[in-house]
Amino acid sequence: MQRRLLATIFAAQFGITGCSDDGVAADGTGTTSSDGGTTGSLTTLGTPTSEDTGDNTSDNATTNDPDGTGSDGSDGSDGSDGSDSATTGGDTDIEPGTLPEPVMQSGVAYVAHFLSNDLRWYRTDGDAPTEGGSIDIGGFTHDLTLDPVGDRLYVAQDVAGRVLIYALDRPRDASTPVDPPMQLGTLDIDTPPRFVRVDPYHDRLYVVADAMRTGTGTMRLHTVDVSDPGAPSIIDTTELPSTTSLDVDGARRLLVLFHGITDAVHAYDLSTDTPVEVSGSPIDLTTFYPEDNQVAFAARTLTLDPWHARVYAARPQGALSELLVMEYPEAVPGEGQPYDDATEFSLTAIDDPFDLSIDIAERPGILDAFTPMPSATDELVFLLADAWNGMMSTATVVTMAGSDPLTLEPGCGDHEDFGCFVRAYAASNPIGFLRTDGAACRDTTHGAIVATALAVPEDDPGQVVFFQYEDDATTTTWLSADGGNLPAGALPIGAVCH
């Protein structure tokens, strides 16, 4: 896509080698990392032999709290300490064998960009979406992830070769201003960091970076101790199959990734600081999803839902595009207990609403898929996708509900009686259709979907588009006070709802 082309141009311009956004693996010498922390021994997990052709992800995951004094690093007495039970962060302590309570959201969404140094934020807790502000973070973003428990944001900057750590504010209510993110620390990485995920219950950050050799089919997984966010420390570096699609279940201390070379899901136990592949892994996804066409199978934006023990992923395969939904074992290991001692990893496919055995001309369908948005607190699932608008394929938000199988909900009724097209507006009137690169998130506390749209040409500002939904899955376009969308920076690449 546009981002992958631009990434290639920048790699050539700045002499950067490594894993590109389409999953082509990079260098790995088998040496230990030298980036600003104590690095463990380099272990190889799996033996892939060729370059990964997986797809891009723009993820919405999790992060942590600086020092327990409030998300702004203050003494917690200024009204933004999360003392309001409706907006407070979660408890980092987990009872052995149980799941933590989901964290209520603050009503602030953060969007980062490629081709722009901006980190921007938006309010989703008022009568209309509003701009909150922006800061210059000194480089382009490749990925970002959120810790809702500790109110931290982690930003991977592959060109700059670092991960930035920010503390986030929690406004007491919609009338309370949001303080700008406060930088707590920086972690330098000696190969371009591509993806970041976090276990918010154990102060562990996982950074997936390029390996040291090109063509190895592997990437480097850095395990980072972020208990002191001002001095993050790499405590282990492990090689794992190259990926662009992964997530972490912090309660179960489980990392799951999609390896595009083999179309397989791999799962790793994180109960110690050196990841170990669990029993039952890897699992070939084409066993569950065997349909083929001229577009390669992929599982984009793999997302774990610990509270329903489900794996979600977007399948971007032309007329075979759909939402992948799979259940994994519900067992929660006790603190320090290896995953294999609690259960064996397995997957059970759940039907989504798109019956691929029927030609797309005869059924509801989508033509691309980007970002699944499940929730810990309900059985609604939203999917940012592409669908035919009568003239071309453009971005749409698909609304689904149910347990097994999932069913299509009308949404805005824009596309074959389902979905909400992502559009541009002027004075509350739609004036055109928009494309997306997948950055999106969901604010379940305030019933809002935040999606992003690309601009043409690419260095012009993009747009942030909002939808509201009800418990019964009714979904509507949500416009700003002047009847439009809100501006983003150049090429929005990641969005998280805090």
C-alpha positions in Angstrom: 0.0 0.0 0.0 1.0 3.7 0.0 2.8 3.3 3.4 4.8 0.3 2.3 6.0 2.2 -0.8 6.9 5.3 1.3 8.7 3.1 3.8 10.8 1.6 1.0 11.7 5.1 -0.3 12.8 6.2 3.2 14.8 3.1 3.7 16.7 3.7 0.5 17.1 7.4 1.3 18.4 6.9 4.9 20.3 3.7 4.3 18.0 1.6 6.5 17.8 -2.1 6.0 15.6 -4.6 7.7 12.0 -5.8 7.8 9.7 -3.8 5.7 6.1 -3.2 6.4 5.0 -6.2 4.3 6.9 -8.5 6.6 10.1 -9.1 4.7 12.5 -10.1 7.3 15.9 -8.5 8.0 19.3 -9.0 9.5 20.2 -11.2 12.4 23.7 -12.2 13.3 22.9 -14.2 16.4 24.6 -11.7 18.5 23.1 -10.1 21.6 21.6 -6.6 21.5 23.5 -3.6 22.5 20.6 -1.2 23.0 20.7 0.5 26.3 19.9 -2.4 28.7 21.1 -5.8 29.9 20.3 -8.2 27.0 19.8 -11.9 27.5 21.1 -14.6 25.2 19.8 -14.8 21.7 17.6 -17.8 21.2 16.0 -18.9 17.9 12.4 -19.9 17.9 11.2 -21.8 14.8 13.2 -22.2 11.6 11.6 -20.2 8.8 13.6 -20.2 5.6 12.2 -17.4 3.4 10.9 -13.9 3.6 7.6 -13.1 5.2 4.9 -11.8 3.0 2.5 -11.0 5.8 0.5 -7.7 5.8 0.7 -4.5 7.7 -0.8 -3.8 11.1 -1.9 -0.7 12.9 -2.7 -1.8 16.2 -4.6 -1.0 19.3 -3.1 -2.7 22.3 -2.0 -1.8 25.9 0.7 0.1 28.3 1.7 1.1 32.0 1.8 3.8 34.9 5.0 5.8 35.6 5.3 5.6 39.4 1.9 5.2 40.9 1.4 8.9 41.5 -1.0 9.6 38.8 -0.7 9.5 35.0 0.9 13.0 34.8 3.7 12.1 37.3 2.2 14.5 39.9 1.1 13.7 43.4 -2.3 12.7 42.2 -4.1 15.7 43.9 -5.0 17.8 40.8 -8.2 16.0 39.8 -6.5 13.9 37.1 -5.4 11.0 39.3 -8.0 8.6 38.2 -9.8 8.7 41.5 -13.2 8.8 39.8 -14.3 5.2 39.6 -15.8 5.8 36.1 -12.4 6.6 34.6 -9.9 5.0 36.8 -7.1 2.7 35.6 -7.0 -0.9 36.5 -5.3 -2.9 39.3 -2.0 -4.4 38.3 -2.4 -7.4 40.7 -4.0 -10.5 39.3 -5.4 -13.3 41.4 -3.8 -16.6 40.3 -5.9 -18.3 37.7 -8.3 -15.4 37.3 -8.8 -12.6 34.8 -8.4 -8.9 35.8 -11.3 -6.5 35.5 -11.4 -4.6 32.2 -10.3 -1.0 32.5 -12.8 1.8 31.8 -11.7 4.2 29.1 -10.9 7.9 29.6 -12.5 9.2 26.4 -9.2 10.2 24.7 -8.0 8.8 21.5 -4.3 9.2 20.3 -3.3 9.1 16.6 0.3 8.9 15.4 1.6 9.3 11.8 4.1 8.3 9.2 5.5 11.3 7.3 4.7 13.5 10.3 6.2 14.0 13.7 2.8 14.6 15.2 1.1 12.8 18.1 -2.4 14.1 18.2 -5.3 13.4 20.6 -9.1 13.7 20.3 -11.9 13.6 22.8 -14.6 11.0 22.6 -16.4 11.7 25.9 -18.5 14.7 24.9 -21.5 15.6 22.9 -19.3 15.8 19.7 -15.8 14.6 18.9 -13.2 17.4 19.5 -9.5 17.9 18.9 -7.5 17.8 22.1 -4.1 18.9 21.0 -0.8 17.6 19.5 2.9 17.4 20.4 6.0 16.9 18.2 7.5 13.5 19.1 10.7 14.0 16.9 10.2 11.4 14.3 7.8 9.2 12.2 5.8 6.5 14.0 5.7 2.9 12.8 3.6 1.5 15.6 2.2 2.4 19.0 0.5 0.5 21.9 -1.4 1.5 25.0 -1.2 0.4 28.6 -4.7 1.2 30.0 -3.7 -0.1 33.4 -0.7 2.2 34.0 -1.9 5.0 31.6 1.2 4.8 29.4 1.7 5.0 25.6 4.6 3.3 23.8 5.6 4.6 20.4 8.0 2.7 18.0 10.0 4.9 15.7 11.7 2.6 13.2 13.6 5.3 11.3 14.9 6.9 14.6 15.6 3.4 16.0 13.9 4.0 19.4 10.8 3.5 21.5 9.3 6.4 23.3 7.4 6.1 26.6 4.7 8.6 27.6 2.5 9.0 30.6 -1.1 9.8 29.8 -3.7 11.9 31.6 -7.1 10.7 32.6 -9.6 13.6 32.6 -12.2 13.4 35.3 -15.1 14.2 32.9 -15.7 15.8 29.5 -15.3 19.3 30.8 -11.8 18.6 32.2 -8.9 19.5 29.9 -6.4 16.8 29.0 -2.8 17.4 29.8 -0.4 16.6 27.0 1.4 13.2 27.1 4.5 13.5 29.3 7.6 11.7 28.1 9.0 9.4 30.7 11.8 7.6 28.9 13.4 6.4 25.7 14.7 3.0 24.7 17.3 2.9 21.9 17.1 -0.2 19.6 20.0 -1.2 17.4 17.8 -2.4 14.6 14.6 -0.7 13.5 11.8 -1.4 15.9 8.6 -2.4 14.0 6.0 -3.3 16.6 5.4 -2.8 20.3 3.1 -4.8 22.6 2.8 -4.6 26.4 1.9 -6.8 29.4 0.5 -4.2 31.7 0.2 -6.5 34.7 3.9 -7.5 34.8 5.7 -4.3 33.6 6.9 -6.0 30.5 7.2 -4.4 27.0 7.8 -6.5 23.9 9.5 -4.9 21.0 9.7 -6.7 17.7 12.6 -5.4 15.7 14.5 -6.3 12.5 17.0 -9.0 12.7 20.6 -8.5 11.8 20.8 -10.4 8.5 18.5 -10.0 5.5 16.5 -12.9 4.2 16.5 -14.9 7.5 12.8 -15.1 7.9 13.1 -14.1 11.5 12.8 -11.0 13.6 14.2 -10.0 17.1 11.9 -10.0 20.1 13.2 -7.8 22.9 11.7 -8.3 26.3 11.9 -5.0 28.2 11.5 -4.3 31.9 9.5 -1.1 32.2 8.9 -1.1 36.0 11.0 2.1 35.9 9.8 3.8 32.7 12.6 6.4 33.0 15.2 3.6 32.6 13.7 0.8 30.5 16.0 -2.2 30.4 16.2 -5.0 27.8 16.4 -8.3 29.7 16.2 -10.8 26.9 16.5 -10.9 23.1 15.1 -13.8 21.2 14.7 -14.6 17.5 11.2 -15.5 16.4 9.4 -16.0 13.0 9.0 -12.8 11.2 5.7 -11.2 11.6 3.6 -8.1 11.1 0.6 -9.3 13.1 0.8 -10.1 16.8 -0.6 -9.4 20.2 -0.1 -10.2 23.9 -2.5 -11.6 26.5 -1.0 -10.2 29.7 -3.2 -12.1 32.0 -2.2 -15.4 30.6 1.4 -14.2 29.7 0.9 -15.4 26.2 2.2 -13.9 22.9 0.5 -15.0 19.7 1.8 -14.1 16.2 0.9 -14.8 12.6 3.8 -16.0 10.4 3.0 -15.1 6.8 5.5 -17.5 5.2 3.8 -20.6 6.6 0.3 -19.1 7.2 0.6 -20.4 10.8 -0.1 -19.0 14.2 2.7 -19.4 16.8 2.1 -19.0 20.5 4.8 -18.3 23.2 4.8 -18.5 27.0 6.0 -15.3 28.6 6.0 -16.5 32.2 9.8 -16.2 32.2 11.8 -13.5 30.6 12.8 -15.8 27.7 9.8 -16.7 25.6 9.2 -20.4 25.0 6.9 -21.8 22.3 4.0 -23.6 23.9 2.6 -27.1 23.2 0.2 -27.1 20.4 2.0 -24.4 18.5 2.2 -23.7 15.6 -1.2 -24.0 14.0 -1.9 -23.7 10.3 -4.7 -21.3 9.8 -5.5 -22.5 6.3 -6.8 -25.6 7.9 -9.7 -23.5 9.1 -9.8 -21.1 6.2 -8.9 -23.1 3.1 -10.5 -20.9 0.4 -8.0 -19.5 -2.2 -7.9 -17.0 -5.0 -5.2 -14.9 -6.7 -4.6 -13.0 -3.5 -2.4 -14.6 -0.8 -4.0 -15.6 2.5 -3.0 -13.3 5.4 -4.1 -12.5 9.0 -3.8 -8.8 9.5 -3.9 -7.0 12.8 -4.1 -10.1 15.0 -5.9 -9.0 18.2 -6.3 -11.0 21.4 -9.4 -10.6 23.6 -8.4 -12.2 26.9 -11.9 -11.9 28.5 -13.6 -14.0 25.7 -10.4 -16.0 25.1 -10.5 -15.2 21.4 -8.1 -14.4 18.6 -9.4 -11.9 16.0 -7.7 -11.0 12.7 -8.6 -9.3 9.5 -8.3 -11.4 6.4 -7.4 -9.1 3.4 -8.0 -11.4 0.4 -10.1 -9.6 -2.1 -13.5 -11.2 -2.4 -12.5 -13.7 0.3 -11.9 -10.9 2.8 -13.5 -11.5 6.2 -13.1 -11.4 10.0 -11.2 -14.4 11.4 -12.5 -15.4 14.8 -11.0 -18.2 16.8 -11.2 -19.3 20.5 -8.2 -20.4 22.5 -8.3 -22.2 25.9 -9.8 -20.2 28.8 -7.5 -21.5 31.4 -5.5 -18.8 33.2 -2.1 -19.9 34.6 -1.3 -18.9 38.2 1.4 -16.3 38.8 4.7 -17.8 37.6 3.1 -21.0 36.3 4.2 -22.0 32.8 1.4 -21.9 30.2 1.9 -25.6 29.4 1.2 -26.5 33.0 -2.2 -24.9 32.8 -3.3 -26.0 29.3 -2.3 -26.8 25.8 -2.7 -24.1 23.2 -5.3 -24.8 20.5 -7.7 -22.8 18.3 -11.4 -23.4 17.4 -12.7 -21.4 14.5 -16.0 -19.4 15.0 -18.1 -18.5 11.9 -18.2 -14.8 10.9 -21.1 -13.4 8.9 -19.4 -13.8 5.4 -20.2 -17.1 3.8 -17.3 -17.5 1.4 -18.8 -20.6 -0.2 -21.2 -18.3 -2.0 -20.0 -16.0 -4.8 -19.6 -12.4 -3.6 -22.1 -11.3 -6.3 -24.8 -13.3 -4.4 -24.0 -12.4 -0.8 -23.0 -9.5 1.4 -19.2 -9.1 1.2 -16.2 -6.9 1.7 -13.2 -6.5 -0.6 -10.4 -5.8 2.0 -10.0 -6.0 5.8 -7.8 -4.0 8.2 -8.6 -3.8 11.9 -10.9 -5.9 14.2 -12.3 -4.0 17.3 -13.8 -6.4 19.9 -14.6 -5.5 23.5 -14.0 -7.1 26.9 -17.5 -5.9 28.0 -19.9 -6.9 25.2 -20.3 -9.2 22.2 -20.2 -6.5 19.6 -17.3 -6.6 17.1 -16.4 -3.9 14.6 -14.2 -4.4 11.6 -12.6 -1.6 9.6 -12.7 -2.9 6.0 -13.1 -1.9 2.4 -16.4 -2.5 0.6 -17.9 -1.7 -2.8 -19.7 1.7 -2.8 -21.3 1.4 -6.2 -18.3 2.9 -8.0 -15.2 1.7 -6.2 -13.9 -0.1 -3.1 -13.7 2.4 -0.1 -13.4 2.2 3.6 -16.3 1.0 5.7 -16.9 0.1 9.3 -18.7 -3.3 9.6 -20.9 -4.0 12.7 -21.2 -7.5 14.0 -22.7 -9.1 17.1 -23.2 -12.4 18.8 -21.2 -15.3 20.1 -21.2 -18.3 17.7 -21.7 -17.5 15.0 -21.3 -13.7 14.7 -24.1 -12.0 12.7 -24.1 -8.8 10.6 -25.9 -5.8 12.1 -27.3 -3.0 10.0 -24.9 -0.4 11.2 -25.6 2.7 9.1 -27.2 0.6 6.4 -24.7 2.0 3.9 -23.6 -1.2 2.1 -26.1 -4.0 1.3 -27.9 -3.1 4.6 -24.8 -3.3 6.7 -21.8 -1.1 7.5 -21.0 2.6 7.7 -18.9 4.1 4.8 -16.0 6.3 5.9 -16.8 9.6 4.2 -15.8 13.2 4.0 -18.3 15.8 5.1 -19.0 19.5 4.8 -21.7 21.2 6.9 -23.0 17.7 7.8 -23.4 16.7 4.2 -21.4 13.8 2.7 -19.1 15.0 -0.1 -17.0 11.9 -0.9 -15.7 8.5 0.0 -12.4 8.0 1.8 -9.7 5.3 1.9 -7.9 4.0 5.0 -4.6 2.3 5.9 -6.3 0.6 8.9 -5.5 2.8 12.0 -8.6 2.6 14.2 -9.7 2.0 17.8 -12.8 1.6 19.9 -13.9 3.5 23.0 -16.2 1.0 24.7 -16.9 3.2 27.7 -18.3 6.0 25.6 -19.6 3.9 22.6 -17.4 5.4 20.0 -15.4 4.1 17.0 -12.4 6.1 15.9 -11.2 5.5 12.3 -8.6 7.2 10.1 -8.6 8.1 6.5 -5.7 8.8 4.0 -5.2 12.0 2.1 -4.2 12.3 -1.5 -1.4 13.3 -2.1 0.0 11.4 0.9 1.8 14.3 2.5 -1.4 16.2 3.0 -3.3 15.9 6.3 -5.5 12.8 6.7 -8.8 12.7 8.5 -10.1 11.2 11.7 -13.6 9.9 11.4 -16.0 9.0 14.2 -19.0 6.7 14.7 -21.3 6.2 17.7 -23.0 2.9 18.5 -25.6 1.7 21.0 -25.8 -1.5 23.0 -28.2 -2.9 20.3 -25.5 -2.4 17.7 -27.2 0.6 16.1 -24.3 2.6 14.6 -24.3 6.2 13.3 -21.8 8.7 11.8 -20.6 11.1 14.5 -19.6 14.5 13.3 -17.8 17.4 14.9 -19.7 20.5 16.0 -19.2 22.1 12.6 -20.5 19.1 10.8 -17.3 17.4 9.6 -14.5 15.1 10.4 -11.4 16.2 12.3 -7.9 16.6 10.8 -5.0 14.2 11.3 -1.3 14.6 10.3 0.2 13.1 7.2 -0.6 9.4 6.7 -2.2 8.3 10.1 -0.6 5.0 10.9 -1.8 4.1 14.4 -4.7 4.9 16.8 -5.4 3.8 20.4 -8.4 4.7 22.5 -7.3 5.3 26.1 
